[in-house]
Amino acid sequence: MKLQRNGRTKALAIGAVALVSSLSLAACGSDNNNSTGTAAASGGASSAAAIACASKQANLLAAGSTAQANAIDVWKNAYGTACSGTTLNYNGVGSGAGVAQFNQGKVAFAGTDFALKSTDIDASKQVCQNGGQAIDLPMVAGLVSIVYNVDGVSHLTLDGPTTAKIFNSEITKWNDPAIAALNPGVTLPATDITTFHRSDDSGTTFNLTSYFAKASNGAWTAPASKTWAGKGGQSAAGSAGVSSQVKATKGSIGYVELSYAQTNSLTSASINTGASKPVDPTAANAAITLGNSTVVGTGNDLALQLDYGTKAENAYPIVLVTYEVACDKGNKADTLDSLKSFLTYAASDAGQQAISSKGYVPMPAAVGAKVKAAITNLS
């Protein structure tokens, strides 16, 4: 799906941009309220991270994408150690609800797994003062895993048309000929397929259906959307909800960000993209697809165009980028310093490396530099 912003497209090779309910970024183990602090970035692997705390610290409220919730959790531990005067409450309500809360002036920033629409930007002008408007800052990147729970099947290959038909209740048995053709030598049971999809407006849903729009050969007739439009199936709230339902239900299939697949020990399908061999859902393979992305935003807006229909060797096609949404101008004065401080840490090399052990793909230097510059310019 192609995003157009004022007609100007800037090519940018990016190796990657890497991620519940309410998470608290509270002080832990430090009484340092000075302008700088040093913290150990946690999340599987520890690395020293120099964090410049805000000169005027304040509590922050944020909401949105559940796909990035595990990344926020890592960042909040490191940042909270360094900056005890700032508490971040992040509510993983889904991308759509997060953007809505931002445009209602309820949160300092929002997380969304799809770039802002023109209507969202127009609405933000009522919240962003001094002639400002909301911009997209790519901060977290990864991939959408097709997770399944089928006894005796430890490796499964799917493709665009077959996956779309499964989620649209057109393929209802695990031993369906279409699935069997993609998995020679695999014994598939004659059990019913139970599908799980998101009940909330979701960027993860948007990215999956964007893949269907490009790669299902017309099997998925609905447009790419954050709102689920498939027939049948069962719904669950957030990535955590889908993960838990798939884990608990034999014969089931769903879609979640890779971090949730790993955390819940779920098995993920490989994707037949038309390349010489099926592509496994790994961060390295997602980075190949993300590396061919282009920036289609203008100015400090860094909205990306993703190639969901890629057939490049080893390129995993169902990728996901989470943007932090903030006002370019006219942010609230009492939280601006803390907002810039936290986002600067999240975009830093240390911040990006800290979330890599959770299944996310660190941002490359090129896009990271653009994000850091845009954060510096927030006012």
C-alpha positions, -999 to +999 in steps of 0.1 A: +000+000+000+014+033-010+013+063+012+015+097-005+023+129+014+023+161-007+036+141-036+073+141-026+089+107-021+124+104-007+142+071-012+159+057+019+174+023+025+167+012+060+180-020+074+151-019+099+132+002+124+126-021+152+083-030+192-006-048+285-024-028+293-008-001+314+029+001+319+046+023+344+079+039+337+088+045+373+120+051+391+139+020+400+172+019+418+182+055+414+176+088+431+193+107+403+173+138+393+201+155+375+201+164+338+220+132+330+220+097+343+235+063+334+213+032+333+216-004+323+193-011+294+175-043+302+156-068+281+175-101+279+208-084+273+222-055+292+242-026+277+253+007+293+231+035+281+238+072+288+204+088+292+201+126+292+172+132+316+150+162+310+161+194+328+124+198+337+111+163+344+074+155+343+051+125+341+041+113+307+010+096+294+011+076+262-012+050+245-015+029+214+001+000+196+003-033+216+030-044+191+055-021+207+044-027+243+073-051+250+098-025+236+083+002+258+087-021+288+124-025+281+129+013+276+109+022+307+131+001+329+163+017+317+149+052+316+132+050+349+165+040+366+182+071+352+154+096+355+135+092+388+115+124+382+097+110+352+069+083+352+055+071+319+022+053+318+017+035+285-017+021+278-016-006+251-051+000+237-043-005+200-031+019+173-065+033+164-075+041+200-040+055+207-042+080+178-077+090+189-065+097+224-036+118+210-060+139+189-082+143+220-052+158+239-052+130+264-016+117+259+018+132+252+025+107+224+008+078+207+021+046+192+007+034+159+016+006+135+003+025+105+012+060+094-012+088+101-040+095+076-046+130+063-078+131+085-057+122+116-032+150+108-060+175+103-076+165+136-042+169+153-041+206+145-067+212+171-043+198+197-009+209+185-006+246+192+014+273+174+004+260+139+018+225+147+005+191+135+012+154+143+041+137+127+052+100+123+085+090+140+094+054+131+108+040+163+100+002+165+102-023+137+096-060+135+074-085+117+039-100+120+041-137+127+014-162+116+012-183+148-005-216+150-012-245+174-015-278+156-005-311+172+023-328+154+031-299+131+063-282+141+070-265+107+043-251+084+046-231+052+018-208+040+014-183+012-007-152+006-037-167-011-039-197+013-035-176+045-061-151+033-086-179+026-079-194+061-086-161+078-117-155+056-131-189+066-128-203+031-103-230+041-116-246+073-096-279+077-059-283+084-056-310+058-071-289+031-054-296-003-041-260-006-022-263+027-010-298+019+004-286-014+026-261+004+038-287+029+048-319+011+058-347+036+040-330+065+012-350+081-017-325+085-046-335+108-082-334+096-092-310+124-111-278+121-092-245+119-100-219+145-089-184+136-083-156+159-082-119+149-080-086+167-112-072+182-097-037+184-086-014+156-051-026+151-020-017+132-011-053+132-043-060+114-035-032+090-001-047+082-015-082+077-043-071+054-018-049+035+001-081+028-031-098+017-039-069-006-005-074-023+000-111-021-033-130-020-040-128-058-075-114-051-084-140-024-088-111+001-112-086-014-115-061+014-090-032+014-061-030+039-076-018+071-070-015+109-105-029+114-109-066+108-131-073+078-127-111+074-156-135+077-160-158+107-133-165+133-130-154+169-117-121+182-094-112+210-082-079+224-046-068+217-016-089+206-015-104+242-051-116+238-046-132+204-014-149+217-031-163+247-060-176+227-038-194+202-017-209+229-047-223+247-067-235+216-057-266+196-061-263+159-059-225+160-041-198+140-037-161+146-013-132+139+009-113+164+041-094+164+072-116+167+079-105+202+046-120+214+052-152+195+086-155+213+073-145+247+045-171+245+066-198+229+043-200+199+052-216+166+052-193+135+047-203+099+072-197+071+059-178+040+062-189+004+067-155-013+076-168-047+114-167-039+135-199-043+125-211-009+100-203+019+111-174+042+113-179+079+099-152+102+131-139+117+143-104+125+171-107+100+147-117+072+124-088+081+153-064+079+158-073+042+123-061+035+126-030+057+159-022+040+140-016+008+115+008+023+112+045+013+103+076+032+071+092+018+065+118+045+077+153+041+097+175+065+100+159+099+073+134+091+090+101+084+061+079+072+075+048+053+063+028+024+067-009+028+069-036+001+045-063+014+046-080-020+084-086-020+098-117-037+134-109-028+154-138-015+151-143+023+128-112+026+100-118+050+070-098+036+047-091+066+067-064+083+056-038+108+068-004+118+055+014+148+056+051+148+056+074+178+032+103+171+039+137+185+033+173+176+061+189+155+052+222+171+029+231+200+036+202+224+025+209+260+052+229+277+051+210+309+059+177+293+079+187+263+114+182+279+105+148+292+089+138+259+121+147+240+143+131+265+125+097+265+121+096+227+158+105+223+168+075+244+144+052+225+159+063+192+195+060+204+218+031+195+216+019+231+178+021+231+175+002+198+200-025+208+182-030+241+150-042+223+167-065+198+166-095+221+128-091+222+124-099+185+126-063+172+149-050+145+172-021+155+170+011+134+200+016+110+221+047+114+205+065+084+169+065+096+180+068+132+197+101+124+166+114+108+144+104+137+169+120+162+169+152+142+131+153+142+130+148+179+155+176+185+132+199+165+101+191+185+088+223+202 
